[in-house]
Structures are given as C-alpha cells and as structure tokens.
C-alpha cells in the first residue's frame, strides 16, 4: 500500500471518542464483574467453573481497555485515559505508565530487533543462538512464562529505566507512580475484602487468563519478518505495517471476548482509532493489500505451539 491510498482510507474513518461509549463500556464491565461475584458466591461447581471462565474474559477486557487508554482511545481528554488506564490496570496487574512507555516503543520500533523492546528475547536468541531451557520447557508445556516475565518487566521498569538512562526522568517517575498505585490498590483491596480475594476464587481464572493472553497476543508478531535497523531504514511507515504485523480471523464470539484485539494489523495501521471501529478498517485495507494482507485462523497458534521455540525465534 502506498501513502496516498493510506491517507485516503484514513479520511474515511471516524477518530472521535464519544463519551457515551466509555460510559456504556464501564457499565457493562461493572455488571459483568458483579455477575462473576454472584457466581462465586453460589455453592455449585457449574457456577464456579462459569465464574472462572468469565474471569478470563473480564481480565482480558481490562488489559484491552488499558491498551486503549495507553493510545488515548477511550476519551478525548488525556487525564481521563490516564486515570481509567490505572483503574483497568488493577484487574490486569500491569502498571499503566510502564506498559504505555514500552508499548509506544513497540509501535515505533516494530519489526526491528534493536528498537522494539518486546523483541529482546528474539534478539538475544539470534545473538547467542540459544534459548534458555526454562523458556523452551514453558513453551512446550503451555506454561505462560512469557506473560509472567512481561509482568515482572513492567513492575521493575522504573528501576531498570533509570539505570539505563542514568537519571530519573519523566517516564521513571510516572512508571514508579503506576507501580505504587497498584501496590496501594492491592493492599487496600486485601484489607477490605481479604476473606473473599482468595486463591480459590481468582487464581484459576487468572492463570487461564495468562494463557489466553499468550494465545491472543503472540500470533500478532510471531514468525513475522524481523530486521536490524540501518542508517537507510530504521522504521516502518504506518502504511507498511502489514509487513511486520498479523491479524487473526476468529469467530465473532472470540472477537467480542477480545474487544477486536485480533484485528492487529488494523490497529498498527491506525493506533489512535478506537477498538470498536477496527472492523471497518479490515474491510478497507484487506482488498487493497490483497495477498499481502496477513490473516491467520484460530488454529494457527496451536500448530505454532507444537514447534520448537528456538526454531521459531531464529526463523523470524
């Protein structure tokens, strides 16, 4: 796709963020959460199993909405996105500003091993021609170690970033605030509702959610082309994002559960477009890209999971 075609498609899209939409979203999520709480209070096993499955969706919604807040896609005002982002962070355990900073670098450095911080594992694997055994085993046996490491990385980001830049800058301070906010929030919640916030009530759903996050997120860039930047080429333009990202074709129910997070090429084309308008983007860019539009089905990840992790990281 060339720039002129991209600009033409952009002019056909609505980037407004109506207040009623976030209002409706918050009402839905609150009602959804209270349904889960009600199920957890029922004595039957079917109700308990249903509560854990619904927790997976609720936790992923929290992550998807934090992602929207990070891009400023929830509301026109920045402070609304920031504070709602912190609210959603409580339910997905990701410090908002830490995640926002790293995710911004992901978008600007996508496809480049030396610029995208989410590709550090792939870069190290290429440089050493090795993958730590613990990661290979976690990959083989479906343990969500990759996502757990992401959570650890985000929680320790303020310290690591300050060391890297050799000063305490704005991102260090903001990220430290997000970590402190989550810490205080969890302490308060456990003090108020400690008898209810138990491993039995929330741990199975949380672990299943980590597995679901890997299932949804990893296919977006796994086994896509990777490069090292050069003086001649050090970034991909917005109209080139299909070269280094991939969308997934899931049934409508799965798309509802993920808030269109599967439309990832579309998101990389227009990162400031709200999630509920990405469907229109697919209809506009897929015909233009033709065979260059990278779209995989629901079973792709299951096939990739049977491959050796080292081969995957070294092949991309």
C-alpha beads as a LAMMPS data file, in Angstrom:
LAMMPS data file: protein, C-alpha beads

316 atoms
315 bonds

1 atom types
1 bond types

-500.0 500.0 xlo xhi
-500.0 500.0 ylo yhi
-500.0 500.0 zlo zhi

Masses

1 110.0

Atoms # bond

1 1 1 0.000 0.000 0.000
2 1 1 1.288 3.478 -0.808
3 1 1 0.938 6.646 1.251
4 1 1 -1.808 8.147 -0.906
5 1 1 -4.026 5.069 -0.520
6 1 1 -3.382 5.077 3.239
7 1 1 -4.352 8.736 3.555
8 1 1 -7.493 8.112 1.516
9 1 1 -8.537 5.289 3.848
10 1 1 -7.742 7.406 6.890
11 1 1 -10.119 10.099 5.675
12 1 1 -12.932 7.534 5.686
13 1 1 -12.516 6.762 9.387
14 1 1 -14.012 8.390 12.479
15 1 1 -11.435 9.033 15.213
16 1 1 -13.838 10.639 17.677
17 1 1 -14.275 9.042 21.106
18 1 1 -17.875 9.664 22.215
19 1 1 -18.348 9.887 25.974
20 1 1 -21.418 7.638 25.836
21 1 1 -19.256 4.778 24.559
22 1 1 -16.934 4.751 27.557
23 1 1 -19.974 5.160 29.804
24 1 1 -21.619 2.119 28.242
25 1 1 -18.345 0.179 28.425
26 1 1 -17.898 0.910 32.129
27 1 1 -21.491 -0.044 32.920
28 1 1 -21.098 -3.300 31.020
29 1 1 -17.832 -4.187 32.774
30 1 1 -19.254 -3.397 36.221
31 1 1 -22.333 -5.541 35.592
32 1 1 -20.156 -8.272 34.113
33 1 1 -17.905 -8.259 37.184
34 1 1 -20.807 -8.406 39.615
35 1 1 -22.207 -11.399 37.725
36 1 1 -18.873 -13.113 38.336
37 1 1 -19.002 -12.206 42.028
38 1 1 -22.534 -13.620 42.241
39 1 1 -21.421 -16.872 40.604
40 1 1 -18.514 -17.161 43.039
41 1 1 -20.972 -16.993 45.907
42 1 1 -23.016 -19.918 44.630
43 1 1 -22.320 -23.382 46.105
44 1 1 -22.475 -25.363 42.830
45 1 1 -19.478 -26.469 40.748
46 1 1 -21.046 -25.388 37.427
47 1 1 -21.379 -21.857 38.821
48 1 1 -17.746 -21.911 39.978
49 1 1 -16.474 -23.142 36.608
50 1 1 -18.555 -20.478 34.843
51 1 1 -17.098 -17.809 37.147
52 1 1 -13.523 -18.772 36.229
53 1 1 -14.242 -18.771 32.506
54 1 1 -15.910 -15.378 32.755
55 1 1 -12.961 -14.081 34.790
56 1 1 -10.716 -14.881 31.821
57 1 1 -12.830 -12.600 29.635
58 1 1 -13.078 -9.896 32.310
59 1 1 -9.332 -9.845 32.938
60 1 1 -8.620 -9.697 29.198
61 1 1 -11.126 -6.867 28.789
62 1 1 -9.220 -4.979 31.481
63 1 1 -5.994 -5.465 29.521
64 1 1 -7.608 -4.479 26.210
65 1 1 -9.113 -1.343 27.744
66 1 1 -5.802 -0.423 29.407
67 1 1 -4.298 -0.797 25.933
68 1 1 -6.924 1.599 24.556
69 1 1 -6.206 4.098 27.326
70 1 1 -2.491 3.921 26.533
71 1 1 -3.255 5.039 22.992
72 1 1 -5.675 7.736 24.172
73 1 1 -8.560 5.909 22.517
74 1 1 -11.052 5.928 25.390
75 1 1 -11.712 9.651 25.714
76 1 1 -10.665 12.909 24.080
77 1 1 -9.133 14.173 27.333
78 1 1 -5.726 12.762 28.268
79 1 1 -6.369 12.723 32.015
80 1 1 -9.453 10.540 31.558
81 1 1 -7.381 7.982 29.647
82 1 1 -4.669 8.085 32.319
83 1 1 -6.960 7.533 35.277
84 1 1 -9.116 4.928 33.586
85 1 1 -5.924 3.216 32.468
86 1 1 -4.877 2.984 36.105
87 1 1 -8.307 1.663 37.065
88 1 1 -8.144 -1.105 34.451
89 1 1 -4.540 -1.874 35.463
90 1 1 -5.802 -3.188 38.807
91 1 1 -7.539 -6.067 37.020
92 1 1 -4.681 -6.997 34.683
93 1 1 -1.710 -6.389 37.065
94 1 1 0.136 -4.182 34.544
95 1 1 1.467 -0.781 35.745
96 1 1 -0.085 1.680 33.324
97 1 1 2.781 4.061 32.550
98 1 1 5.359 1.257 32.395
99 1 1 3.200 -0.545 29.871
100 1 1 2.452 2.650 27.910
101 1 1 6.124 3.563 27.515
102 1 1 7.217 0.103 26.357
103 1 1 4.190 -0.225 24.080
104 1 1 4.958 3.114 22.423
105 1 1 8.455 1.850 21.680
106 1 1 6.903 -1.323 20.252
107 1 1 4.843 0.710 17.788
108 1 1 7.690 2.991 16.709
109 1 1 10.267 0.204 16.518
110 1 1 8.082 -2.656 15.268
111 1 1 9.971 -5.166 13.165
112 1 1 13.429 -4.066 14.354
113 1 1 15.270 -6.246 16.848
114 1 1 17.350 -3.330 18.108
115 1 1 14.416 -0.931 18.548
116 1 1 11.388 -2.911 19.731
117 1 1 11.794 -3.784 23.454
118 1 1 9.290 -6.643 23.112
119 1 1 11.781 -8.399 20.789
120 1 1 14.644 -8.618 23.283
121 1 1 14.222 -12.372 23.703
122 1 1 14.300 -12.876 19.929
123 1 1 17.356 -10.642 19.600
124 1 1 19.223 -12.465 22.354
125 1 1 18.335 -15.820 20.803
126 1 1 19.760 -14.685 17.483
127 1 1 22.924 -13.287 19.036
128 1 1 23.631 -16.337 21.213
129 1 1 21.919 -18.981 19.066
130 1 1 20.412 -20.251 22.334
131 1 1 17.101 -20.203 24.173
132 1 1 17.066 -20.746 27.967
133 1 1 15.814 -24.229 28.810
134 1 1 13.163 -22.882 31.165
135 1 1 11.554 -20.926 28.307
136 1 1 11.676 -23.914 25.973
137 1 1 10.006 -26.109 28.584
138 1 1 7.398 -23.458 29.399
139 1 1 6.612 -23.145 25.698
140 1 1 6.396 -26.898 25.229
141 1 1 4.099 -27.453 28.208
142 1 1 1.925 -24.348 27.732
143 1 1 3.037 -22.593 30.905
144 1 1 2.511 -18.805 30.440
145 1 1 6.054 -17.849 31.423
146 1 1 6.353 -15.257 28.662
147 1 1 3.466 -13.233 30.046
148 1 1 4.676 -13.641 33.633
149 1 1 8.055 -12.273 32.557
150 1 1 6.293 -9.377 30.868
151 1 1 4.513 -8.559 34.130
152 1 1 7.820 -8.725 36.037
153 1 1 9.486 -6.495 33.434
154 1 1 6.768 -3.866 33.736
155 1 1 6.824 -3.856 37.538
156 1 1 10.602 -3.389 37.606
157 1 1 10.658 -0.934 34.707
158 1 1 11.118 2.277 36.777
159 1 1 14.363 0.955 38.278
160 1 1 15.699 -0.576 35.054
161 1 1 14.854 2.504 33.002
162 1 1 16.527 4.864 35.490
163 1 1 19.674 2.741 35.367
164 1 1 19.654 2.648 31.550
165 1 1 19.237 6.423 31.082
166 1 1 21.349 7.175 34.197
167 1 1 18.778 9.556 35.613
168 1 1 15.261 9.705 36.984
169 1 1 13.291 11.146 34.087
170 1 1 9.575 11.672 33.478
171 1 1 8.983 8.066 32.480
172 1 1 10.787 6.797 35.570
173 1 1 8.628 8.959 37.826
174 1 1 5.370 8.182 36.029
175 1 1 6.065 4.464 35.961
176 1 1 7.022 4.478 39.635
177 1 1 3.691 6.159 40.357
178 1 1 1.847 3.405 38.446
179 1 1 3.693 0.707 40.406
180 1 1 2.928 2.492 43.680
181 1 1 -0.719 2.925 42.656
182 1 1 -1.099 -0.808 42.020
183 1 1 0.695 -1.705 45.246
184 1 1 -1.529 0.552 47.355
185 1 1 -4.641 -0.621 45.498
186 1 1 -3.889 -4.281 46.204
187 1 1 -3.102 -3.599 49.864
188 1 1 -6.392 -1.743 50.290
189 1 1 -8.392 -4.406 48.454
190 1 1 -6.884 -7.205 50.540
191 1 1 -7.527 -5.279 53.746
192 1 1 -11.168 -4.689 52.801
193 1 1 -12.022 -7.937 51.010
194 1 1 -9.283 -10.326 52.082
195 1 1 -11.735 -13.042 53.057
196 1 1 -13.163 -13.055 49.527
197 1 1 -9.997 -12.463 47.479
198 1 1 -8.658 -15.986 47.783
199 1 1 -6.686 -18.314 45.530
200 1 1 -9.770 -20.479 45.101
201 1 1 -11.890 -17.594 43.880
202 1 1 -9.468 -15.905 41.490
203 1 1 -6.260 -17.868 40.849
204 1 1 -7.602 -20.393 38.276
205 1 1 -9.199 -17.606 36.240
206 1 1 -6.038 -15.513 36.473
207 1 1 -3.785 -18.342 35.243
208 1 1 -6.206 -19.201 32.440
209 1 1 -6.200 -15.527 31.502
210 1 1 -2.397 -15.526 31.217
211 1 1 -2.662 -18.470 28.825
212 1 1 -5.415 -16.677 26.903
213 1 1 -3.301 -13.507 26.652
214 1 1 -0.473 -15.536 25.117
215 1 1 -2.915 -17.184 22.722
216 1 1 -4.287 -13.827 21.563
217 1 1 -1.112 -11.711 21.611
218 1 1 1.755 -13.886 20.385
219 1 1 0.386 -14.654 16.888
220 1 1 0.359 -10.928 16.069
221 1 1 4.124 -10.868 15.501
222 1 1 5.378 -14.413 15.997
223 1 1 7.205 -15.654 12.877
224 1 1 6.854 -12.314 11.104
225 1 1 9.941 -10.787 9.425
226 1 1 12.484 -9.146 11.760
227 1 1 15.323 -6.789 10.914
228 1 1 18.160 -4.725 12.322
229 1 1 17.904 -1.010 11.678
230 1 1 20.307 0.721 9.299
231 1 1 21.005 4.396 8.520
232 1 1 18.891 3.930 5.400
233 1 1 15.947 2.182 7.098
234 1 1 15.104 2.321 10.789
235 1 1 11.299 2.287 10.914
236 1 1 8.203 1.124 9.071
237 1 1 5.729 3.767 7.984
238 1 1 2.111 3.383 9.047
239 1 1 1.125 2.250 5.548
240 1 1 3.787 -0.504 5.734
241 1 1 2.598 -2.093 8.992
242 1 1 1.233 -5.199 7.263
243 1 1 4.837 -6.196 6.575
244 1 1 5.615 -6.764 10.266
245 1 1 2.253 -7.480 11.903
246 1 1 -0.518 -10.016 11.532
247 1 1 -4.248 -10.117 12.178
248 1 1 -6.227 -13.156 13.264
249 1 1 -9.542 -14.356 11.937
250 1 1 -11.607 -15.515 14.897
251 1 1 -15.321 -16.263 15.269
252 1 1 -17.479 -13.315 16.300
253 1 1 -17.768 -14.528 19.893
254 1 1 -13.983 -14.548 20.294
255 1 1 -13.763 -11.060 18.807
256 1 1 -16.305 -9.888 21.393
257 1 1 -14.276 -11.501 24.167
258 1 1 -11.111 -9.713 22.990
259 1 1 -12.671 -6.352 22.017
260 1 1 -11.353 -6.772 18.454
261 1 1 -7.793 -7.274 19.711
262 1 1 -7.386 -9.830 16.936
263 1 1 -7.511 -7.033 14.339
264 1 1 -3.872 -6.232 14.967
265 1 1 -2.672 -5.111 11.551
266 1 1 -5.612 -2.735 11.520
267 1 1 -4.558 -1.395 14.909
268 1 1 -0.968 -0.877 13.766
269 1 1 -2.209 0.995 10.714
270 1 1 -4.330 3.314 12.862
271 1 1 -3.183 3.070 16.517
272 1 1 -5.328 6.020 17.620
273 1 1 -8.561 4.534 16.252
274 1 1 -10.875 3.119 18.980
275 1 1 -11.258 -0.650 19.085
276 1 1 -14.937 -0.585 18.089
277 1 1 -14.059 0.965 14.698
278 1 1 -11.354 -1.505 13.643
279 1 1 -13.829 -3.770 11.819
280 1 1 -14.333 -1.061 9.215
281 1 1 -10.565 -0.847 8.717
282 1 1 -10.358 -4.547 7.827
283 1 1 -12.964 -4.041 5.135
284 1 1 -10.972 -1.129 3.713
285 1 1 -7.383 -2.401 3.824
286 1 1 -7.802 -6.116 3.071
287 1 1 -8.966 -5.575 -0.549
288 1 1 -6.179 -3.027 -1.108
289 1 1 -3.462 -5.321 0.248
290 1 1 -4.746 -8.476 -1.426
291 1 1 -2.321 -11.344 -0.846
292 1 1 -0.116 -9.078 1.274
293 1 1 -2.799 -8.953 3.967
294 1 1 -1.532 -11.367 6.613
295 1 1 -4.504 -13.085 8.272
296 1 1 -4.430 -16.369 10.188
297 1 1 -7.136 -18.582 11.640
298 1 1 -7.992 -19.770 15.122
299 1 1 -5.838 -22.940 14.902
300 1 1 -2.566 -21.280 13.860
301 1 1 -1.327 -20.801 17.419
302 1 1 -1.958 -24.422 18.370
303 1 1 0.235 -25.522 15.452
304 1 1 2.936 -22.988 16.353
305 1 1 2.926 -24.184 19.949
306 1 1 3.999 -27.635 18.804
307 1 1 7.138 -26.186 17.200
308 1 1 10.475 -25.789 18.954
309 1 1 10.737 -22.297 20.470
310 1 1 14.356 -21.904 19.329
311 1 1 13.400 -22.550 15.721
312 1 1 10.591 -20.013 15.974
313 1 1 12.794 -17.279 17.427
314 1 1 15.640 -17.909 14.993
315 1 1 13.388 -18.203 11.952
316 1 1 11.694 -14.809 12.295

Bonds

1 1 1 2
2 1 2 3
3 1 3 4
4 1 4 5
5 1 5 6
6 1 6 7
7 1 7 8
8 1 8 9
9 1 9 10
10 1 10 11
11 1 11 12
12 1 12 13
13 1 13 14
14 1 14 15
15 1 15 16
16 1 16 17
17 1 17 18
18 1 18 19
19 1 19 20
20 1 20 21
21 1 21 22
22 1 22 23
23 1 23 24
24 1 24 25
25 1 25 26
26 1 26 27
27 1 27 28
28 1 28 29
29 1 29 30
30 1 30 31
31 1 31 32
32 1 32 33
33 1 33 34
34 1 34 35
35 1 35 36
36 1 36 37
37 1 37 38
38 1 38 39
39 1 39 40
40 1 40 41
41 1 41 42
42 1 42 43
43 1 43 44
44 1 44 45
45 1 45 46
46 1 46 47
47 1 47 48
48 1 48 49
49 1 49 50
50 1 50 51
51 1 51 52
52 1 52 53
53 1 53 54
54 1 54 55
55 1 55 56
56 1 56 57
57 1 57 58
58 1 58 59
59 1 59 60
60 1 60 61
61 1 61 62
62 1 62 63
63 1 63 64
64 1 64 65
65 1 65 66
66 1 66 67
67 1 67 68
68 1 68 69
69 1 69 70
70 1 70 71
71 1 71 72
72 1 72 73
73 1 73 74
74 1 74 75
75 1 75 76
76 1 76 77
77 1 77 78
78 1 78 79
79 1 79 80
80 1 80 81
81 1 81 82
82 1 82 83
83 1 83 84
84 1 84 85
85 1 85 86
86 1 86 87
87 1 87 88
88 1 88 89
89 1 89 90
90 1 90 91
91 1 91 92
92 1 92 93
93 1 93 94
94 1 94 95
95 1 95 96
96 1 96 97
97 1 97 98
98 1 98 99
99 1 99 100
100 1 100 101
101 1 101 102
102 1 102 103
103 1 103 104
104 1 104 105
105 1 105 106
106 1 106 107
107 1 107 108
108 1 108 109
109 1 109 110
110 1 110 111
111 1 111 112
112 1 112 113
113 1 113 114
114 1 114 115
115 1 115 116
116 1 116 117
117 1 117 118
118 1 118 119
119 1 119 120
120 1 120 121
121 1 121 122
122 1 122 123
123 1 123 124
124 1 124 125
125 1 125 126
126 1 126 127
127 1 127 128
128 1 128 129
129 1 129 130
130 1 130 131
131 1 131 132
132 1 132 133
133 1 133 134
134 1 134 135
135 1 135 136
136 1 136 137
137 1 137 138
138 1 138 139
139 1 139 140
140 1 140 141
141 1 141 142
142 1 142 143
143 1 143 144
144 1 144 145
145 1 145 146
146 1 146 147
147 1 147 148
148 1 148 149
149 1 149 150
150 1 150 151
151 1 151 152
152 1 152 153
153 1 153 154
154 1 154 155
155 1 155 156
156 1 156 157
157 1 157 158
158 1 158 159
159 1 159 160
160 1 160 161
161 1 161 162
162 1 162 163
163 1 163 164
164 1 164 165
165 1 165 166
166 1 166 167
167 1 167 168
168 1 168 169
169 1 169 170
170 1 170 171
171 1 171 172
172 1 172 173
173 1 173 174
174 1 174 175
175 1 175 176
176 1 176 177
177 1 177 178
178 1 178 179
179 1 179 180
180 1 180 181
181 1 181 182
182 1 182 183
183 1 183 184
184 1 184 185
185 1 185 186
186 1 186 187
187 1 187 188
188 1 188 189
189 1 189 190
190 1 190 191
191 1 191 192
192 1 192 193
193 1 193 194
194 1 194 195
195 1 195 196
196 1 196 197
197 1 197 198
198 1 198 199
199 1 199 200
200 1 200 201
201 1 201 202
202 1 202 203
203 1 203 204
204 1 204 205
205 1 205 206
206 1 206 207
207 1 207 208
208 1 208 209
209 1 209 210
210 1 210 211
211 1 211 212
212 1 212 213
213 1 213 214
214 1 214 215
215 1 215 216
216 1 216 217
217 1 217 218
218 1 218 219
219 1 219 220
220 1 220 221
221 1 221 222
222 1 222 223
223 1 223 224
224 1 224 225
225 1 225 226
226 1 226 227
227 1 227 228
228 1 228 229
229 1 229 230
230 1 230 231
231 1 231 232
232 1 232 233
233 1 233 234
234 1 234 235
235 1 235 236
236 1 236 237
237 1 237 238
238 1 238 239
239 1 239 240
240 1 240 241
241 1 241 242
242 1 242 243
243 1 243 244
244 1 244 245
245 1 245 246
246 1 246 247
247 1 247 248
248 1 248 249
249 1 249 250
250 1 250 251
251 1 251 252
252 1 252 253
253 1 253 254
254 1 254 255
255 1 255 256
256 1 256 257
257 1 257 258
258 1 258 259
259 1 259 260
260 1 260 261
261 1 261 262
262 1 262 263
263 1 263 264
264 1 264 265
265 1 265 266
266 1 266 267
267 1 267 268
268 1 268 269
269 1 269 270
270 1 270 271
271 1 271 272
272 1 272 273
273 1 273 274
274 1 274 275
275 1 275 276
276 1 276 277
277 1 277 278
278 1 278 279
279 1 279 280
280 1 280 281
281 1 281 282
282 1 282 283
283 1 283 284
284 1 284 285
285 1 285 286
286 1 286 287
287 1 287 288
288 1 288 289
289 1 289 290
290 1 290 291
291 1 291 292
292 1 292 293
293 1 293 294
294 1 294 295
295 1 295 296
296 1 296 297
297 1 297 298
298 1 298 299
299 1 299 300
300 1 300 301
301 1 301 302
302 1 302 303
303 1 303 304
304 1 304 305
305 1 305 306
306 1 306 307
307 1 307 308
308 1 308 309
309 1 309 310
310 1 310 311
311 1 311 312
312 1 312 313
313 1 313 314
314 1 314 315
315 1 315 316
